[in-house]
Amino acid sequence: MVISVVFDVGETLVDDTREWRAWADWLGVPAHTMSALVGAVTAQGRDNAEALRLIRPGLDLPAERRAREDAGRGERITEDDLYGDVRPALAELRGRGLWIGIAGNQTARAGECLRALDLPADAIVTSQEWGAAKPDPAFFARLAEWAPGAPHEIVYVGDHPANDIVPAKAAGLRTALVRRGPWGYLWADDPTGAGAPDWLVDRLTDLPELLR
């Protein structure tokens, strides 16, 4: 039985295109160069922040985020950044009586932006607000306490096998991998890296029927 469904943010609910373009503009490189570097570090199994450090070695990411904010070019998440299936999927799941959470590796600022969108979710939190980031087991231990139900009654939905599926399964949660974003497409069919999610979907709107 499933009681709670918790969603990752980047490339699960939110299309990260505009944010990566903003970083390209900030660091003074073409958007195509940024996309290629993100693809390269993804293929190597490295953290996506490494794409920024390939452009500016030694980059201090928190400091650079503060500089962007101070310059009026900080992080934003708007309605236009949501994938088109997000509101219908969350609303239907919630309408079926499931508790809906959103928890991902984001800044506190991103959490504020998400809460301002008035999504059909019961609670929204970010890794910076918790002080633990995926794939750290502490993130999923906190999530298992936060979401209603026993761990096996909680489904975590994400696009990143190493950050989302593997550690969520290790914490005893059920898992769903959405096949989009560079990680979702590249690693969805990797039998060694994905750790076999309970469900593999192309659209979030596939989830309500699968979780009945």
CYANA upper distance limits for C-alpha pairs under 8 A (distance plus 0.5 A):
  1 MET  CA    153 GLU  CA      6.29
  2 VAL  CA     98 LEU  CA      8.06
  2 VAL  CA    152 HIS  CA      8.20
  2 VAL  CA    153 GLU  CA      4.95
  2 VAL  CA    154 ILE  CA      6.47
  2 VAL  CA    155 VAL  CA      7.58
  2 VAL  CA    211 LEU  CA      7.51
  3 ILE  CA     98 LEU  CA      5.93
  3 ILE  CA     99 TRP  CA      6.80
  3 ILE  CA    148 PRO  CA      7.25
  3 ILE  CA    149 GLY  CA      6.40
  3 ILE  CA    153 GLU  CA      5.89
  3 ILE  CA    154 ILE  CA      6.60
  4 SER  CA     98 LEU  CA      5.97
  4 SER  CA     99 TRP  CA      5.05
  4 SER  CA    100 ILE  CA      6.41
  4 SER  CA    101 GLY  CA      7.94
  4 SER  CA    147 ALA  CA      6.89
  4 SER  CA    148 PRO  CA      6.64
  4 SER  CA    149 GLY  CA      7.31
  4 SER  CA    153 GLU  CA      7.08
  4 SER  CA    154 ILE  CA      5.27
  4 SER  CA    155 VAL  CA      6.81
  5 VAL  CA     98 LEU  CA      7.41
  5 VAL  CA     99 TRP  CA      6.76
  5 VAL  CA    100 ILE  CA      5.64
  5 VAL  CA    101 GLY  CA      6.73
  5 VAL  CA    154 ILE  CA      6.28
  5 VAL  CA    155 VAL  CA      5.26
  5 VAL  CA    156 TYR  CA      6.54
  5 VAL  CA    157 VAL  CA      7.84
  6 VAL  CA    100 ILE  CA      6.28
  6 VAL  CA    101 GLY  CA      4.84
  6 VAL  CA    102 ILE  CA      5.80
  6 VAL  CA    103 ALA  CA      7.17
  6 VAL  CA    147 ALA  CA      8.28
  6 VAL  CA    154 ILE  CA      7.86
  6 VAL  CA    155 VAL  CA      6.65
  6 VAL  CA    156 TYR  CA      5.42
  6 VAL  CA    157 VAL  CA      6.66
  7 PHE  CA     12 THR  CA      7.71
  7 PHE  CA     13 LEU  CA      7.99
  7 PHE  CA    100 ILE  CA      8.39
  7 PHE  CA    101 GLY  CA      6.72
  7 PHE  CA    102 ILE  CA      5.19
  7 PHE  CA    103 ALA  CA      6.53
  7 PHE  CA    104 GLY  CA      7.90
  7 PHE  CA    156 TYR  CA      6.41
  7 PHE  CA    157 VAL  CA      5.30
  7 PHE  CA    158 GLY  CA      6.77
  8 ASP  CA     12 THR  CA      6.33
  8 ASP  CA     13 LEU  CA      7.49
  8 ASP  CA    102 ILE  CA      6.62
  8 ASP  CA    103 ALA  CA      5.95
  8 ASP  CA    104 GLY  CA      5.16
  8 ASP  CA    105 ASN  CA      8.27
  8 ASP  CA    156 TYR  CA      7.99
  8 ASP  CA    157 VAL  CA      6.52
  8 ASP  CA    158 GLY  CA      5.48
  8 ASP  CA    159 ASP  CA      8.15
  8 ASP  CA    164 ASP  CA      8.25
  9 VAL  CA     13 LEU  CA      5.49
  9 VAL  CA     14 VAL  CA      6.29
  9 VAL  CA    102 ILE  CA      7.47
  9 VAL  CA    103 ALA  CA      7.32
  9 VAL  CA    104 GLY  CA      5.81
  9 VAL  CA    105 ASN  CA      8.02
  9 VAL  CA    106 GLN  CA      8.27
  9 VAL  CA    158 GLY  CA      8.19
 10 GLY  CA     14 VAL  CA      5.52
 10 GLY  CA     15 ASP  CA      7.05
 10 GLY  CA     16 ASP  CA      6.69
 10 GLY  CA    104 GLY  CA      7.99
 11 GLU  CA     15 ASP  CA      5.70
 11 GLU  CA     16 ASP  CA      6.73
 11 GLU  CA    158 GLY  CA      8.49
 11 GLU  CA    159 ASP  CA      6.93
 11 GLU  CA    180 ARG  CA      7.13
 11 GLU  CA    181 GLY  CA      5.67
 12 THR  CA     83 TYR  CA      8.44
 12 THR  CA    157 VAL  CA      8.12
 12 THR  CA    158 GLY  CA      6.18
 12 THR  CA    159 ASP  CA      6.28
 12 THR  CA    178 VAL  CA      7.29
 12 THR  CA    180 ARG  CA      7.90
 12 THR  CA    181 GLY  CA      8.25
 13 LEU  CA     82 LEU  CA      6.30
 13 LEU  CA     83 TYR  CA      6.37
 13 LEU  CA     86 VAL  CA      6.45
 14 VAL  CA     77 ILE  CA      8.39
 14 VAL  CA     81 ASP  CA      6.02
 14 VAL  CA     82 LEU  CA      5.06
 14 VAL  CA     83 TYR  CA      6.36
 15 ASP  CA     81 ASP  CA      5.85
 15 ASP  CA     82 LEU  CA      6.50
 15 ASP  CA     83 TYR  CA      6.63
 15 ASP  CA    181 GLY  CA      8.39
 16 ASP  CA     20 TRP  CA      6.77
 16 ASP  CA     81 ASP  CA      7.77
 17 THR  CA     21 ARG  CA      6.70
 18 ARG  CA     22 ALA  CA      6.60
 18 ARG  CA     81 ASP  CA      8.07
 19 GLU  CA     23 TRP  CA      6.83
 19 GLU  CA     75 GLU  CA      7.58
 19 GLU  CA     76 ARG  CA      8.21
 20 TRP  CA     24 ALA  CA      6.72
 20 TRP  CA     31 ALA  CA      8.06
 20 TRP  CA     34 MET  CA      7.60
 20 TRP  CA     35 SER  CA      8.11
 21 ARG  CA     25 ASP  CA      6.72
 21 ARG  CA     31 ALA  CA      5.94
 21 ARG  CA     34 MET  CA      8.08
 22 ALA  CA     26 TRP  CA      6.60
 22 ALA  CA     73 ARG  CA      8.46
 23 TRP  CA     27 LEU  CA      6.55
 23 TRP  CA     52 LEU  CA      8.47
 24 ALA  CA     28 GLY  CA      6.39
 24 ALA  CA     29 VAL  CA      5.65
 24 ALA  CA     30 PRO  CA      6.57
 24 ALA  CA     31 ALA  CA      5.96
 24 ALA  CA     33 THR  CA      8.44
 24 ALA  CA     34 MET  CA      6.38
 25 ASP  CA     29 VAL  CA      6.72
 25 ASP  CA     30 PRO  CA      7.65
 25 ASP  CA     31 ALA  CA      7.93
 26 TRP  CA     68 ARG  CA      8.33
 27 LEU  CA     55 ILE  CA      7.98
 27 LEU  CA     56 ARG  CA      8.19
 29 VAL  CA     33 THR  CA      6.98
 29 VAL  CA     34 MET  CA      7.52
 30 PRO  CA     34 MET  CA      7.13
 31 ALA  CA     35 SER  CA      6.72
 32 HIS  CA     36 ALA  CA      6.65
 33 THR  CA     37 LEU  CA      6.73
 34 MET  CA     38 VAL  CA      6.68
 34 MET  CA     51 ALA  CA      7.71
 34 MET  CA     52 LEU  CA      8.46
 35 SER  CA     39 GLY  CA      6.67
 36 ALA  CA     40 ALA  CA      6.68
 37 LEU  CA     41 VAL  CA      6.79
 37 LEU  CA     51 ALA  CA      5.80
 37 LEU  CA     54 LEU  CA      8.30
 38 VAL  CA     42 THR  CA      6.55
 38 VAL  CA     48 ASN  CA      6.50
 38 VAL  CA     51 ALA  CA      5.83
 39 GLY  CA     43 ALA  CA      6.66
 39 GLY  CA    182 PRO  CA      7.32
 40 ALA  CA     44 GLN  CA      6.90
 40 ALA  CA     51 ALA  CA      8.50
 41 VAL  CA     45 GLY  CA      6.71
 41 VAL  CA     46 ARG  CA      5.58
 41 VAL  CA     47 ASP  CA      7.32
 41 VAL  CA     48 ASN  CA      6.82
 41 VAL  CA     50 GLU  CA      7.31
 41 VAL  CA     51 ALA  CA      6.89
 42 THR  CA     46 ARG  CA      6.30
 42 THR  CA     47 ASP  CA      7.68
 42 THR  CA     48 ASN  CA      7.21
 42 THR  CA    182 PRO  CA      7.52
 42 THR  CA    183 TRP  CA      7.06
 43 ALA  CA    186 LEU  CA      7.96
 46 ARG  CA     50 GLU  CA      7.43
 48 ASN  CA     52 LEU  CA      8.21
 49 ALA  CA     53 ARG  CA      7.26
 49 ALA  CA     61 LEU  CA      8.40
 50 GLU  CA     54 LEU  CA      6.69
 51 ALA  CA     55 ILE  CA      7.34
 52 LEU  CA     56 ARG  CA      6.75
 52 LEU  CA     57 PRO  CA      8.43
 52 LEU  CA     59 LEU  CA      7.83
 53 ARG  CA     57 PRO  CA      5.08
 53 ARG  CA     58 GLY  CA      6.60
 53 ARG  CA     59 LEU  CA      6.05
 59 LEU  CA     64 GLU  CA      7.96
 60 ASP  CA     64 GLU  CA      6.55
 61 LEU  CA     65 ARG  CA      6.62
 62 PRO  CA     66 ARG  CA      6.83
 63 ALA  CA     67 ALA  CA      6.74
 64 GLU  CA     68 ARG  CA      6.75
 65 ARG  CA     69 GLU  CA      6.81
 65 ARG  CA     74 GLY  CA      7.30
 65 ARG  CA     75 GLU  CA      8.34
 66 ARG  CA     70 ASP  CA      6.61
 66 ARG  CA     74 GLY  CA      8.18
 67 ALA  CA     71 ALA  CA      6.66
 68 ARG  CA     72 GLY  CA      6.80
 68 ARG  CA     73 ARG  CA      5.40
 68 ARG  CA     74 GLY  CA      5.23
 68 ARG  CA     75 GLU  CA      8.35
 69 GLU  CA     73 ARG  CA      6.01
 69 GLU  CA     74 GLY  CA      4.55
 69 GLU  CA     75 GLU  CA      7.81
 70 ASP  CA     74 GLY  CA      8.04
 75 GLU  CA    109 ARG  CA      7.70
 75 GLU  CA    110 ALA  CA      7.50
 76 ARG  CA    110 ALA  CA      7.43
 76 ARG  CA    113 CYS  CA      7.08
 77 ILE  CA     81 ASP  CA      6.64
 77 ILE  CA    110 ALA  CA      7.31
 77 ILE  CA    113 CYS  CA      6.11
 77 ILE  CA    114 LEU  CA      7.20
 78 THR  CA     82 LEU  CA      7.70
 78 THR  CA    113 CYS  CA      7.80
 78 THR  CA    114 LEU  CA      8.47
 78 THR  CA    117 LEU  CA      7.74
 79 GLU  CA    117 LEU  CA      7.35
 82 LEU  CA     86 VAL  CA      7.14
 85 ASP  CA     89 ALA  CA      6.46
 85 ASP  CA    203 ARG  CA      7.33
 85 ASP  CA    204 LEU  CA      6.53
 85 ASP  CA    205 THR  CA      6.54
 86 VAL  CA     90 LEU  CA      6.60
 86 VAL  CA    204 LEU  CA      7.19
 86 VAL  CA    205 THR  CA      8.23
 87 ARG  CA     91 ALA  CA      6.36
 87 ARG  CA    119 LEU  CA      7.38
 87 ARG  CA    120 PRO  CA      7.34
 88 PRO  CA     92 GLU  CA      6.57
 88 PRO  CA    205 THR  CA      7.33
 89 ALA  CA     93 LEU  CA      6.67
 89 ALA  CA    204 LEU  CA      6.22
 89 ALA  CA    205 THR  CA      5.15
 89 ALA  CA    206 ASP  CA      8.41
 89 ALA  CA    207 LEU  CA      7.83
 89 ALA  CA    208 PRO  CA      7.65
 90 LEU  CA     94 ARG  CA      6.52
 90 LEU  CA    100 ILE  CA      7.64
 90 LEU  CA    119 LEU  CA      8.49
 90 LEU  CA    120 PRO  CA      6.37
 90 LEU  CA    121 ALA  CA      7.42
 91 ALA  CA     95 GLY  CA      6.40
 91 ALA  CA    120 PRO  CA      5.99
 91 ALA  CA    121 ALA  CA      8.47
 92 GLU  CA     96 ARG  CA      6.80
 92 GLU  CA    208 PRO  CA      7.28
 93 LEU  CA     97 GLY  CA      7.39
 93 LEU  CA     98 LEU  CA      6.31
 93 LEU  CA    100 ILE  CA      8.07
 93 LEU  CA    207 LEU  CA      8.46
 93 LEU  CA    208 PRO  CA      6.15
 94 ARG  CA     98 LEU  CA      5.44
 94 ARG  CA     99 TRP  CA      6.70
 94 ARG  CA    100 ILE  CA      6.84
 94 ARG  CA    120 PRO  CA      7.72
 94 ARG  CA    121 ALA  CA      7.98
 99 TRP  CA    121 ALA  CA      8.09
 99 TRP  CA    122 ASP  CA      6.90
 99 TRP  CA    147 ALA  CA      8.23
 99 TRP  CA    148 PRO  CA      7.76
100 ILE  CA    120 PRO  CA      8.20
100 ILE  CA    121 ALA  CA      5.40
100 ILE  CA    122 ASP  CA      5.83
100 ILE  CA    123 ALA  CA      7.48
101 GLY  CA    121 ALA  CA      6.25
101 GLY  CA    122 ASP  CA      6.29
101 GLY  CA    123 ALA  CA      5.52
101 GLY  CA    124 ILE  CA      6.35
101 GLY  CA    147 ALA  CA      7.64
102 ILE  CA    121 ALA  CA      7.69
102 ILE  CA    123 ALA  CA      6.93
102 ILE  CA    124 ILE  CA      5.17
102 ILE  CA    125 VAL  CA      6.81
103 ALA  CA    124 ILE  CA      6.52
103 ALA  CA    125 VAL  CA      5.54
103 ALA  CA    126 THR  CA      5.86
103 ALA  CA    127 SER  CA      7.73
103 ALA  CA    143 LEU  CA      8.43
104 GLY  CA    125 VAL  CA      7.80
104 GLY  CA    126 THR  CA      5.83
104 GLY  CA    127 SER  CA      6.51
104 GLY  CA    133 ALA  CA      8.34
104 GLY  CA    134 LYS  CA      8.12
105 ASN  CA    126 THR  CA      6.46
105 ASN  CA    127 SER  CA      5.38
105 ASN  CA    128 GLN  CA      7.86
105 ASN  CA    133 ALA  CA      6.22
105 ASN  CA    134 LYS  CA      6.88
106 GLN  CA    110 ALA  CA      6.43
106 GLN  CA    111 GLY  CA      7.60
106 GLN  CA    126 THR  CA      5.66
106 GLN  CA    127 SER  CA      6.19
106 GLN  CA    128 GLN  CA      6.90
107 THR  CA    111 GLY  CA      7.06
107 THR  CA    126 THR  CA      6.72
107 THR  CA    127 SER  CA      7.31
107 THR  CA    128 GLN  CA      5.69
107 THR  CA    129 GLU  CA      7.86
108 ALA  CA    112 GLU  CA      6.94
108 ALA  CA    126 THR  CA      6.73
108 ALA  CA    127 SER  CA      8.37
108 ALA  CA    128 GLN  CA      6.15
108 ALA  CA    129 GLU  CA      6.19
109 ARG  CA    113 CYS  CA      6.88
110 ALA  CA    114 LEU  CA      6.65
110 ALA  CA    126 THR  CA      8.10
111 GLY  CA    115 ARG  CA      6.67
111 GLY  CA    124 ILE  CA      7.29
111 GLY  CA    125 VAL  CA      6.50
111 GLY  CA    126 THR  CA      6.33
112 GLU  CA    116 ALA  CA      6.71
113 CYS  CA    117 LEU  CA      7.22
114 LEU  CA    118 ASP  CA      7.95
114 LEU  CA    119 LEU  CA      8.05
114 LEU  CA    124 ILE  CA      8.00
115 ARG  CA    119 LEU  CA      7.62
115 ARG  CA    124 ILE  CA      7.23
125 VAL  CA    129 GLU  CA      7.08
125 VAL  CA    130 TRP  CA      7.95
126 THR  CA    130 TRP  CA      6.92
127 SER  CA    131 GLY  CA      6.30
127 SER  CA    132 ALA  CA      5.80
127 SER  CA    133 ALA  CA      5.39
127 SER  CA    134 LYS  CA      8.09
127 SER  CA    139 PHE  CA      7.82
128 GLN  CA    132 ALA  CA      7.19
128 GLN  CA    133 ALA  CA      7.75
130 TRP  CA    139 PHE  CA      8.12
132 ALA  CA    136 ASP  CA      7.23
132 ALA  CA    138 ALA  CA      6.67
132 ALA  CA    139 PHE  CA      5.63
133 ALA  CA    138 ALA  CA      8.30
133 ALA  CA    139 PHE  CA      6.20
134 LYS  CA    139 PHE  CA      6.43
134 LYS  CA    140 PHE  CA      8.17
134 LYS  CA    163 ASN  CA      6.03
134 LYS  CA    164 ASP  CA      7.64
134 LYS  CA    167 PRO  CA      8.36
135 PRO  CA    139 PHE  CA      7.70
135 PRO  CA    162 ALA  CA      7.66
135 PRO  CA    163 ASN  CA      5.15
135 PRO  CA    164 ASP  CA      7.35
135 PRO  CA    167 PRO  CA      6.37
136 ASP  CA    140 PHE  CA      7.88
136 ASP  CA    167 PRO  CA      8.06
137 PRO  CA    141 ALA  CA      6.62
137 PRO  CA    167 PRO  CA      7.01
137 PRO  CA    171 ALA  CA      7.68
138 ALA  CA    142 ARG  CA      6.59
139 PHE  CA    143 LEU  CA      6.71
140 PHE  CA    144 ALA  CA      6.52
140 PHE  CA    167 PRO  CA      7.81
140 PHE  CA    168 ALA  CA      6.76
140 PHE  CA    171 ALA  CA      6.82
141 ALA  CA    145 GLU  CA      7.03
141 ALA  CA    171 ALA  CA      7.27
142 ARG  CA    146 TRP  CA      6.61
143 LEU  CA    147 ALA  CA      6.54
144 ALA  CA    148 PRO  CA      8.29
144 ALA  CA    149 GLY  CA      8.47
144 ALA  CA    150 ALA  CA      7.79
144 ALA  CA    151 PRO  CA      6.25
144 ALA  CA    154 ILE  CA      8.12
144 ALA  CA    171 ALA  CA      8.47
144 ALA  CA    173 LEU  CA      8.39
147 ALA  CA    154 ILE  CA      7.79
148 PRO  CA    154 ILE  CA      8.12
149 GLY  CA    153 GLU  CA      5.97
149 GLY  CA    154 ILE  CA      6.93
150 ALA  CA    154 ILE  CA      7.29
151 PRO  CA    171 ALA  CA      7.77
151 PRO  CA    172 GLY  CA      5.85
151 PRO  CA    173 LEU  CA      5.31
151 PRO  CA    174 ARG  CA      8.10
152 HIS  CA    172 GLY  CA      6.27
152 HIS  CA    173 LEU  CA      5.41
152 HIS  CA    174 ARG  CA      6.30
153 GLU  CA    173 LEU  CA      7.60
153 GLU  CA    174 ARG  CA      7.68
154 ILE  CA    173 LEU  CA      6.08
154 ILE  CA    174 ARG  CA      6.52
155 VAL  CA    173 LEU  CA      6.43
155 VAL  CA    174 ARG  CA      5.03
155 VAL  CA    175 THR  CA      5.66
155 VAL  CA    176 ALA  CA      7.46
156 TYR  CA    164 ASP  CA      8.05
156 TYR  CA    165 ILE  CA      8.16
156 TYR  CA    168 ALA  CA      7.30
156 TYR  CA    173 LEU  CA      7.28
156 TYR  CA    174 ARG  CA      6.80
156 TYR  CA    175 THR  CA      5.38
156 TYR  CA    176 ALA  CA      6.75
157 VAL  CA    164 ASP  CA      8.03
157 VAL  CA    165 ILE  CA      8.43
157 VAL  CA    175 THR  CA      6.40
157 VAL  CA    176 ALA  CA      5.20
157 VAL  CA    177 LEU  CA      6.35
157 VAL  CA    178 VAL  CA      7.58
158 GLY  CA    164 ASP  CA      6.10
158 GLY  CA    165 ILE  CA      7.54
158 GLY  CA    175 THR  CA      8.49
158 GLY  CA    176 ALA  CA      7.06
158 GLY  CA    177 LEU  CA      5.75
158 GLY  CA    178 VAL  CA      6.52
159 ASP  CA    164 ASP  CA      7.51
159 ASP  CA    177 LEU  CA      5.88
159 ASP  CA    178 VAL  CA      5.61
159 ASP  CA    179 ARG  CA      6.81
159 ASP  CA    180 ARG  CA      7.01
159 ASP  CA    181 GLY  CA      7.43
159 ASP  CA    183 TRP  CA      6.74
159 ASP  CA    184 GLY  CA      5.15
160 HIS  CA    164 ASP  CA      5.79
160 HIS  CA    165 ILE  CA      7.31
160 HIS  CA    177 LEU  CA      7.93
160 HIS  CA    183 TRP  CA      5.80
160 HIS  CA    184 GLY  CA      6.26
160 HIS  CA    187 TRP  CA      8.27
161 PRO  CA    165 ILE  CA      5.22
161 PRO  CA    166 VAL  CA      6.53
161 PRO  CA    177 LEU  CA      7.87
161 PRO  CA    183 TRP  CA      7.92
161 PRO  CA    184 GLY  CA      7.90
161 PRO  CA    187 TRP  CA      7.32
161 PRO  CA    188 ALA  CA      7.76
161 PRO  CA    193 GLY  CA      7.07
161 PRO  CA    194 ALA  CA      5.19
161 PRO  CA    195 GLY  CA      7.81
162 ALA  CA    166 VAL  CA      6.03
162 ALA  CA    167 PRO  CA      7.67
162 ALA  CA    193 GLY  CA      7.30
162 ALA  CA    194 ALA  CA      7.26
163 ASN  CA    167 PRO  CA      7.07
164 ASP  CA    168 ALA  CA      6.45
165 ILE  CA    169 LYS  CA      6.55
165 ILE  CA    175 THR  CA      6.49
165 ILE  CA    176 ALA  CA      7.88
165 ILE  CA    177 LEU  CA      7.50
165 ILE  CA    194 ALA  CA      7.16
165 ILE  CA    195 GLY  CA      7.39
165 ILE  CA    196 ALA  CA      8.47
165 ILE  CA    197 PRO  CA      6.78
166 VAL  CA    170 ALA  CA      6.74
166 VAL  CA    194 ALA  CA      7.12
166 VAL  CA    195 GLY  CA      6.16
167 PRO  CA    171 ALA  CA      6.77
168 ALA  CA    172 GLY  CA      7.08
168 ALA  CA    173 LEU  CA      5.91
168 ALA  CA    174 ARG  CA      7.78
168 ALA  CA    175 THR  CA      7.37
169 LYS  CA    173 LEU  CA      5.63
169 LYS  CA    174 ARG  CA      6.76
169 LYS  CA    175 THR  CA      7.20
174 ARG  CA    197 PRO  CA      8.18
174 ARG  CA    198 ASP  CA      6.84
175 THR  CA    197 PRO  CA      5.72
175 THR  CA    198 ASP  CA      5.79
175 THR  CA    199 TRP  CA      7.08
176 ALA  CA    197 PRO  CA      6.03
176 ALA  CA    198 ASP  CA      6.29
176 ALA  CA    199 TRP  CA      5.06
176 ALA  CA    200 LEU  CA      6.17
176 ALA  CA    201 VAL  CA      7.72
177 LEU  CA    184 GLY  CA      7.72
177 LEU  CA    188 ALA  CA      7.89
177 LEU  CA    197 PRO  CA      6.69
177 LEU  CA    199 TRP  CA      6.87
177 LEU  CA    200 LEU  CA      5.43
177 LEU  CA    201 VAL  CA      6.80
178 VAL  CA    184 GLY  CA      6.78
178 VAL  CA    200 LEU  CA      6.53
178 VAL  CA    201 VAL  CA      5.43
178 VAL  CA    202 ASP  CA      6.07
178 VAL  CA    203 ARG  CA      7.14
178 VAL  CA    204 LEU  CA      7.60
179 ARG  CA    184 GLY  CA      4.87
179 ARG  CA    185 TYR  CA      5.76
179 ARG  CA    188 ALA  CA      6.82
179 ARG  CA    200 LEU  CA      7.62
179 ARG  CA    201 VAL  CA      6.63
179 ARG  CA    202 ASP  CA      5.59
179 ARG  CA    203 ARG  CA      8.22
180 ARG  CA    184 GLY  CA      5.19
180 ARG  CA    185 TYR  CA      5.85
180 ARG  CA    202 ASP  CA      7.57
181 GLY  CA    185 TYR  CA      6.72
182 PRO  CA    186 LEU  CA      6.43
183 TRP  CA    187 TRP  CA      6.23
183 TRP  CA    188 ALA  CA      8.07
184 GLY  CA    188 ALA  CA      5.85
187 TRP  CA    193 GLY  CA      7.39
187 TRP  CA    194 ALA  CA      7.11
188 ALA  CA    194 ALA  CA      6.89
188 ALA  CA    200 LEU  CA      8.40
189 ASP  CA    194 ALA  CA      7.86
190 ASP  CA    194 ALA  CA      6.33
191 PRO  CA    195 GLY  CA      7.19
191 PRO  CA    196 ALA  CA      7.35
199 TRP  CA    210 LEU  CA      8.46
201 VAL  CA    206 ASP  CA      6.96
201 VAL  CA    207 LEU  CA      7.95
202 ASP  CA    206 ASP  CA      7.99
203 ARG  CA    207 LEU  CA      8.24
206 ASP  CA    210 LEU  CA      7.18
207 LEU  CA    211 LEU  CA      6.47
208 PRO  CA    212 ARG  CA      6.83
